[in-house]
Amino acid sequence: MTTQGSARRPKYQRIADALRTAIQSGEYRPGDRLPGENDLMATYEVARMTARQALGVLQNEGLAEARKGAGVFVRAFKPLRRRGIQRLAQEQWGSGRSIWSTDTEDRELVVDQIDVREEEADSCIADALDIPPGSRVWVRSRRFVLDGKPVLFAISYLPSDLVADSAITQTDTGPGGAYARLAELGHKPVHFREEVRSRMPSADEAERLALTMGTPVIQIVRTAFAEGGRVVEVNEMILDSASYVLEYDFDA
């Protein structure tokens, strides 16, 4: 039964609600094509713009994706569950495992668009690393592609005086990644802080992550601290919000 409140909702929202329910019930399965604009116009007796807005709602929610010249399909990509606490445990990277292995399970992860360079820290990075402005830092940028889909772009900043001539300045940091190498250098991370925000992507971010129009990103800035409180890394990560579930599991 249609309630008075639901009747006041815009038509495109009501159409989106019906399609969302059909997806959640399994009527439309991952990879299935959703009714097109013409189909929705005929079924709901609405204008093309209304039908287009309804499909746009599902795309913005990450439930559907448009394929040029083919239509709008139920998104087949399984969201990645990012276990924010377990992935940073010392027993993870300290034993030579990638922190990503906590999240990806048996799925295929590829790291591409890797760039490693040394440069002068700008005022923001110098402040975040608690180093004098103009200090040299090593910068590691890379894109992570899961099951063929770009899901994250990350840039790490590390003080040059800590990591110079180490594997951290190479493309491949080795087993356990940068945190294992920092531990070997005597600067083992013992504390992490992550700040999480949601926003719309820049044009460059949307291109790198192959985002459909209207898809927001999650920005996570992680700061790693060694004993004594020294900052040893700042990592800015841009995540495709439709590809992630952020999970934080801890005791009271």
WOURDA-V226647 format. One record per residue. N is the residue number from 1. SS is DSSP state (H for helix, E for strand, - for the rest). D_CENTER is the distance of its C-alpha to the mean C-alpha in Angstrom with 1 decimal. Layout:
BEGIN
n=N ss=SS d_center=D_CENTER
n=N ss=SS d_center=D_CENTER
END
This chain:
BEGIN
n=1 ss=- d_center=38.9
n=2 ss=- d_center=37.4
n=3 ss=- d_center=37.5
n=4 ss=H d_center=38.6
n=5 ss=H d_center=35.2
n=6 ss=H d_center=33.3
n=7 ss=H d_center=35.9
n=8 ss=- d_center=35.1
n=9 ss=- d_center=31.5
n=10 ss=- d_center=31.0
n=11 ss=H d_center=31.8
n=12 ss=H d_center=28.4
n=13 ss=H d_center=26.8
n=14 ss=H d_center=29.3
n=15 ss=H d_center=28.7
n=16 ss=H d_center=25.0
n=17 ss=H d_center=25.9
n=18 ss=H d_center=28.2
n=19 ss=H d_center=25.8
n=20 ss=H d_center=23.1
n=21 ss=H d_center=25.8
n=22 ss=H d_center=26.9
n=23 ss=H d_center=23.4
n=24 ss=H d_center=23.2
n=25 ss=H d_center=26.8
n=26 ss=- d_center=26.2
n=27 ss=- d_center=28.5
n=28 ss=- d_center=25.7
n=29 ss=- d_center=23.8
n=30 ss=- d_center=20.6
n=31 ss=- d_center=21.6
n=32 ss=- d_center=24.5
n=33 ss=E d_center=25.5
n=34 ss=- d_center=25.8
n=35 ss=- d_center=28.9
n=36 ss=- d_center=29.1
n=37 ss=H d_center=30.2
n=38 ss=H d_center=33.8
n=39 ss=H d_center=33.6
n=40 ss=H d_center=32.2
n=41 ss=H d_center=34.8
n=42 ss=H d_center=37.5
n=43 ss=H d_center=36.4
n=44 ss=H d_center=35.7
n=45 ss=- d_center=38.1
n=46 ss=- d_center=35.7
n=47 ss=- d_center=35.2
n=48 ss=H d_center=32.7
n=49 ss=H d_center=30.6
n=50 ss=H d_center=30.3
n=51 ss=H d_center=29.2
n=52 ss=H d_center=26.7
n=53 ss=H d_center=25.2
n=54 ss=H d_center=25.1
n=55 ss=H d_center=23.1
n=56 ss=H d_center=20.8
n=57 ss=H d_center=20.1
n=58 ss=H d_center=18.8
n=59 ss=H d_center=16.6
n=60 ss=H d_center=15.1
n=61 ss=- d_center=14.6
n=62 ss=- d_center=12.8
n=63 ss=- d_center=16.0
n=64 ss=E d_center=17.4
n=65 ss=E d_center=17.0
n=66 ss=E d_center=19.7
n=67 ss=E d_center=21.3
n=68 ss=- d_center=23.7
n=69 ss=- d_center=27.2
n=70 ss=- d_center=26.5
n=71 ss=E d_center=25.3
n=72 ss=E d_center=22.5
n=73 ss=E d_center=21.4
n=74 ss=E d_center=19.8
n=75 ss=- d_center=16.4
n=76 ss=- d_center=16.9
n=77 ss=- d_center=13.5
n=78 ss=- d_center=13.2
n=79 ss=- d_center=10.1
n=80 ss=E d_center=8.8
n=81 ss=E d_center=10.4
n=82 ss=E d_center=9.1
n=83 ss=E d_center=12.6
n=84 ss=- d_center=12.3
n=85 ss=- d_center=16.0
n=86 ss=H d_center=17.2
n=87 ss=H d_center=14.8
n=88 ss=H d_center=16.4
n=89 ss=- d_center=19.9
n=90 ss=H d_center=22.4
n=91 ss=H d_center=23.7
n=92 ss=H d_center=20.5
n=93 ss=H d_center=20.3
n=94 ss=- d_center=24.0
n=95 ss=- d_center=25.1
n=96 ss=- d_center=23.4
n=97 ss=- d_center=20.5
n=98 ss=- d_center=16.9
n=99 ss=- d_center=14.7
n=100 ss=- d_center=12.4
n=101 ss=H d_center=15.5
n=102 ss=H d_center=15.1
n=103 ss=H d_center=12.1
n=104 ss=H d_center=13.0
n=105 ss=- d_center=16.6
n=106 ss=- d_center=18.5
n=107 ss=- d_center=15.9
n=108 ss=- d_center=15.9
n=109 ss=E d_center=13.4
n=110 ss=E d_center=14.3
n=111 ss=E d_center=13.6
n=112 ss=E d_center=15.0
n=113 ss=E d_center=15.6
n=114 ss=E d_center=16.7
n=115 ss=E d_center=18.7
n=116 ss=E d_center=20.6
n=117 ss=E d_center=23.1
n=118 ss=E d_center=25.2
n=119 ss=E d_center=25.6
n=120 ss=E d_center=27.0
n=121 ss=- d_center=24.7
n=122 ss=- d_center=24.7
n=123 ss=H d_center=25.7
n=124 ss=H d_center=22.3
n=125 ss=H d_center=21.2
n=126 ss=H d_center=24.7
n=127 ss=H d_center=24.7
n=128 ss=H d_center=21.4
n=129 ss=H d_center=22.9
n=130 ss=- d_center=26.3
n=131 ss=- d_center=28.1
n=132 ss=- d_center=30.7
n=133 ss=- d_center=29.6
n=134 ss=- d_center=30.0
n=135 ss=- d_center=29.3
n=136 ss=E d_center=27.9
n=137 ss=E d_center=24.4
n=138 ss=E d_center=22.6
n=139 ss=E d_center=19.3
n=140 ss=E d_center=17.0
n=141 ss=E d_center=14.3
n=142 ss=E d_center=12.6
n=143 ss=E d_center=10.2
n=144 ss=E d_center=9.1
n=145 ss=E d_center=10.4
n=146 ss=E d_center=10.8
n=147 ss=- d_center=14.0
n=148 ss=- d_center=14.3
n=149 ss=E d_center=11.1
n=150 ss=E d_center=8.7
n=151 ss=E d_center=5.1
n=152 ss=E d_center=4.3
n=153 ss=E d_center=7.3
n=154 ss=E d_center=9.1
n=155 ss=E d_center=12.7
n=156 ss=E d_center=15.0
n=157 ss=E d_center=18.4
n=158 ss=E d_center=21.3
n=159 ss=E d_center=25.0
n=160 ss=H d_center=27.2
n=161 ss=H d_center=30.0
n=162 ss=H d_center=28.1
n=163 ss=H d_center=26.6
n=164 ss=- d_center=29.0
n=165 ss=- d_center=30.4
n=166 ss=- d_center=28.0
n=167 ss=H d_center=25.7
n=168 ss=H d_center=22.8
n=169 ss=H d_center=24.1
n=170 ss=- d_center=23.9
n=171 ss=- d_center=21.3
n=172 ss=- d_center=21.5
n=173 ss=- d_center=21.6
n=174 ss=- d_center=23.1
n=175 ss=- d_center=22.9
n=176 ss=- d_center=20.8
n=177 ss=H d_center=19.1
n=178 ss=H d_center=19.6
n=179 ss=H d_center=20.3
n=180 ss=H d_center=23.1
n=181 ss=H d_center=24.5
n=182 ss=H d_center=24.6
n=183 ss=H d_center=26.5
n=184 ss=H d_center=28.9
n=185 ss=- d_center=29.5
n=186 ss=- d_center=30.4
n=187 ss=- d_center=27.4
n=188 ss=- d_center=25.7
n=189 ss=E d_center=22.8
n=190 ss=E d_center=24.2
n=191 ss=E d_center=22.0
n=192 ss=E d_center=18.4
n=193 ss=E d_center=17.2
n=194 ss=E d_center=13.7
n=195 ss=E d_center=13.5
n=196 ss=E d_center=11.0
n=197 ss=E d_center=11.3
n=198 ss=E d_center=10.4
n=199 ss=E d_center=11.8
n=200 ss=E d_center=12.4
n=201 ss=- d_center=11.2
n=202 ss=- d_center=14.0
n=203 ss=H d_center=15.7
n=204 ss=H d_center=14.6
n=205 ss=H d_center=10.8
n=206 ss=H d_center=11.5
n=207 ss=H d_center=13.6
n=208 ss=H d_center=11.5
n=209 ss=- d_center=8.8
n=210 ss=- d_center=11.8
n=211 ss=- d_center=11.0
n=212 ss=- d_center=14.0
n=213 ss=- d_center=15.9
n=214 ss=- d_center=15.1
n=215 ss=- d_center=11.4
n=216 ss=E d_center=9.9
n=217 ss=E d_center=6.7
n=218 ss=E d_center=5.9
n=219 ss=E d_center=7.5
n=220 ss=E d_center=8.4
n=221 ss=E d_center=11.7
n=222 ss=E d_center=13.3
n=223 ss=E d_center=17.0
n=224 ss=E d_center=19.0
n=225 ss=E d_center=22.8
n=226 ss=E d_center=25.7
n=227 ss=H d_center=29.0
n=228 ss=H d_center=30.7
n=229 ss=H d_center=27.6
n=230 ss=- d_center=26.9
n=231 ss=E d_center=23.4
n=232 ss=E d_center=22.6
n=233 ss=E d_center=19.0
n=234 ss=E d_center=16.6
n=235 ss=E d_center=13.0
n=236 ss=E d_center=10.8
n=237 ss=E d_center=7.1
n=238 ss=E d_center=5.3
n=239 ss=E d_center=1.7
n=240 ss=E d_center=4.1
n=241 ss=H d_center=5.7
n=242 ss=H d_center=8.1
n=243 ss=H d_center=6.6
n=244 ss=E d_center=6.2
n=245 ss=E d_center=9.2
n=246 ss=E d_center=9.5
n=247 ss=E d_center=12.9
n=248 ss=- d_center=15.4
n=249 ss=- d_center=18.7
n=250 ss=- d_center=21.7
n=251 ss=- d_center=25.4
n=252 ss=- d_center=27.2
END
